[in-house]
Amino acid sequence: MDFDLSQHFLIAMPSLVDPIFARTLTFVCDHNDRGAMGVIVNRPLGMPLSTLFEQIGVELHRPDVADLAVCFGGPVQTDRGFVLHTPLGDWQSTLAVSDEMGLTTSKDVLLAVGEGGGPEQLFVTLGYAGWEAGQLENEIAQNAWISVKADPQVIFGLPAEERYEAALGLLGIDMAMLAEDAGHA
């Protein structure tokens, strides 16, 4: 494999018109020769974490995360919750994204948060985005995405609607520079 995009943001280019991925910012959790997987971090579902906890029947004793927006993470397994969090911790089913960050799919992480503990910072999606071997590399070659090393604070520290432009800012790009029909003098 030529390059590893784990811990990178994929920023959808204006040419990417697929309604699922148009104007999305995706955080790549794992990328290897078998493919890639990540979560879209800027598609709020209009549901706060407190509502998700009500739906799964768990009391939430963490006022600091009650209003966090649950996001649409991608078109795969949309009935499952994916929790991106730091610190890594020790949960039943966690993909270690880095030494500090994990993506957990087991309910024990949510139970810990409900009890007032759990990871210090978390981001919750329903579903994830997946690519078969070579597919992501192909899409990048077709200019569907640009990538940049991810800054976790974009995910954990900004509201969903500010994350796309913040990721562009990591590349020194302004939204106006990407406009498909920019005027020419």
JOURKA-V932741 format. One record per pair of residues at least 4 apart in sequence whose C-alpha atoms are under 7 Angstrom apart, sorted by the first residue. I is the first residue (numbers start at 1). J is the second residue. Records with the same first field share a line. If there is no record, write none. Layout:
I=J  J
This chain:
1=33
4=31  32
5=28  31
6=28  29  30  31
7=27  28  29  97  149  150
8=27  28  147  148  149  150
9=25  26  27  28  147  148  149  150
10=25  26  27  145  146  147  148
11=24  25  26  145  146  147
12=16  21  22  23  24  25  144  145  146
13=144  145  146
14=178  179  180
15=144
16=22  144
17=22
18=22
24=40  42  164
25=40  41  42  164
26=38  39  40  41
27=38  39  40  41
28=37  38  39
29=37  38  97
30=36  37  38  97
31=35  36  37
32=36
33=133
34=132  133
35=131  132  133  134
36=130  131  132
37=129  130  131
38=128  129  130
39=73  74  128  129
40=72  73  74
41=71  73  155  160
42=71  160  161  163  164
43=71  72  160
44=69  70  71  72  160
45=70  71  72
46=69
47=51  69  70
48=52  66  67  68  69  70
49=53  65  66  67  68  69  70
50=54  60  66  67
51=55
52=56
53=57  58  59  60
54=58  59
58=111  114
59=114
60=113  114  115
61=114  115  116
62=66  113  114  116
70=124  125
71=124  125  126
72=125  126  127
73=125  126  127  128  129
74=127  128  129
75=127  128  129
76=127  128  129
77=127  128
78=126  127
79=126  127
80=126  127
81=105  124  125  126  127
82=103  104  105  124  125  126  127
83=103  104  105  122  123  124  125
84=102  103  104  122  123  124
85=101  102  103  119  121  122  123
86=100  101  102  119  120  121  122
87=100  101  119  120
88=96  99  100  101  102
91=108  109
92=106  108
93=104  105  106
94=102  103  104  105
95=102  103  104
96=101  102  103
97=101  102  103
98=102
107=111
108=112
109=113  118
110=114
111=115
112=116  117  118
113=117  118
121=156
122=156
123=156
131=135  136
134=138
135=139
136=140
137=141
138=142
139=143  144  145
140=144  145  146
148=171
152=156
153=157
154=158  163  166
155=163
158=162  163
159=163
162=166
163=167
164=168
165=169  175
166=170
168=172  173  174
169=173  174
173=177
175=179
